[in-house]
Amino acid sequence: VSKAFKPRRAESRKGENGVVAVIGGSRLYHGAPCLAALAAQRSGVDLVYLCVPKVISVAVRSISPNFIVIPLPDDKLTIWCVNKLLKWLPKVDAAVLGPGSGKQKTDGMERLVVELASRGVKILLDADALRPEVVERLRGKGGVITPHAGEFKRVYGVELDKSIDSRIQVVKEMAVKSGVTILLKGRVDIISDGERVSVNHTGTS
């Protein structure tokens, strides 16, 4: 992974080393979007916008002074809420959608994917954003999805077995079919864009 990191210029300033938006969270779940934001910072991103429902925004602010928290007016990602967010959100390089958002209608998430992709934003779908209709909106846009086995079945209708070789084949086929890069999470992670495959053995239970 280190080969993907560009060295920072000594005189670089905040925002020149990556700008990421994490959009998720709900009345029940505040931890998942925070962990995604912390991971973005740990990977070297120096400007993170954390967009969460207003009801959890104060708790989220307390996690790190580095986050720029944008309180969303609705508890769920409604069309109205998305339209507001699209007006408020500054230019970002990438967006993580779905961590902690909980079960809800997908129309807002679908609109968000379409609009952000049209702005050239690289998109990663996680957790409750992993719905077939949302993933379809990401087709051919250079996006990434990060399902575990249960979410993979929800998106593709395919029950994965325990065999790593079998999983590699299925992930590769589905990546081609849906036009995204898939990171199948598990004790062993499998990553494929439909052509290349990488297997990560560093995971644990």
N, C-alpha and C positions, 0 to 999 in steps of 0.2 A: 504494500500500500504506500510505502514511503516514496516510491517513484512518482506517485500522482501529486505529491505536494511540491508546489513551486517555492523556491526560497524567497523569503521576504526581502524587499529592498530596505536597507537600513533607515531610509528617510520616509518609509511608507506610513500612512496614517489610517485611522479607524475607517473601515468600509472598503479599503483597497485590498483587503485580504479575504473577501467573501462577505456577502450579506444574505442572511437566511431568515425566512419567516416560518414559524411553527404555528400552525392553526389547528386548534383542537380544544380538548378539555370540555368539561360539563359540570353541572351542579354536583355530581357524584365523584368525578375523577379529575383531580388536578395534577397528580404525579406524573402521568405519562407525557404530557407536553413539556413539563419541566425537564424530565430526563432527556427528551429529544433535544431541547435547547442546550442543555449542559453538554451533551455529546457533540453538538455542532461546535460549541466553543472549544471543547477539548481537541477537536480535529484541526483547529486553527482558524476557524471563522471568527472574525473580530467584531461583527455587528449582528445581533440576533433580535428580531422582533417576535414577541410571543403574544399571539392573538387568542385570547380566551374569554369565555363569558364573564361579564362584569361581576357576577356573584362570587367568583373565585379569584378575581384579579388581585385583590389585596394579599391573599395568601401566596399567590404566585410571585408577586413583587418581592416578598420577603425571602425567597429562595436565593436570589443573587442580585447584587446591585448592578450587574452588567446587562441584565435583560431590559429591553425597551418593551413595556407591556402595553398592548392595545386592548382595552376592555370592549368586548362585543356586547351590543345592546340586547341580544336574545340569548337564552340558555342553549338554544339549538341553532344550527347553521341554516337558517331559513333563507329564502331568496332575498327578502328585505335586508336581513343581516349581511348577506354576502355583498349586496349592492353598496351598503354603507362601508364595509371593509375595503372594497375595491377603490373607493374614493379616498380612504384614509391611508392605505398601505403605500409606502414609498417604493421606489425601484429596488427590487431584490434579485439576487442571482438564482436562488433556489427556494423551494417551499416544501415543507413537510405537512401533509394534510391527514388528519384523522386520529392521532393519538389521544385517547381519553374522551373522544367525542360522544361515545355511546350510540345506541341504536336510534335512528331517526330517518326521516324521509331523505332521499338522495338528491332531490332537485337542486338544492343550494350547493351541495358539493359538486354536482355535475357542472353547474354554471361557473363555479370557482375554478375548476380544472380547465374548462374551455377558455375562460378569460385570461388566466395566468399564462397558459401555454401560448396564447396569441401575443402575449407580451414578451415571449422568449424566456420565460422562467422555467427552469428545470424542476420537475415535480416528482416527489416521492409520496406514494400512498401507503398508509399503514393502518392497522387496526380496523376501526369501524368505517373507514373510507374504502375498505376492500369489499366492494359490491360489484357485481358484474357490469351494471350499467355505468358505474363510475370509471371502472378500469377501461371500458370500451371508449370512453371519452379521451383516454390517454393514448390510444393506439397511434403508433408512428410518430410520437412527439418526444421520443428520447427519455421517457419516464421510467421510474423504478417502482416496483411494488415489493412489499416485505411481509408476505403471509407466513404464518405457521401452518401446519398440516390441516387444521380445521378451517382456517380462512381460505386456504387453497381450494378445499372442497367446496366452500361456499361460492367462490368465484368461478371455478371451472367444472364443478360437479364431478370431480375425480377423487376417489379414495386412494391415498398413497399407502404403499406397503412399507415395510421396514428396510428393504434392500436399498442401499445407497445407489447401486448401479441402476436400479429401476427408477428411483427418484430423479436421478440425473437425466435419464431419457425423457421422462414425463415433463420435467421442468423445461428442458430444452424445447420440446414440442410445443408446450403452451406459450413459451416466450415468443416463438415464431408466430403462432396462431394469433396472439393478442398484441403483438408489436410493442412489447415492453421488455425491460430487463427485470427478471425475477430473482429475488433473494429469498429462498425458502429457508425459514428459520427452524432450527432444531439442534439437537446435540451436535450434529454435523450440518453445517450450513451449505446449501448448494446455490450457486449464483450463475445465471446464464442469460445472455442476450439473444439466444437462439442459435448462435454460432460458436462463441467461446463458452467454456464452462470452467468455473473455479470452485474448489471444495475447501471449506474451512473446518479443520478438525480441532480448533481450540476451544469449542464450546463445552459446557457441562450441563448437568440437569438443572 
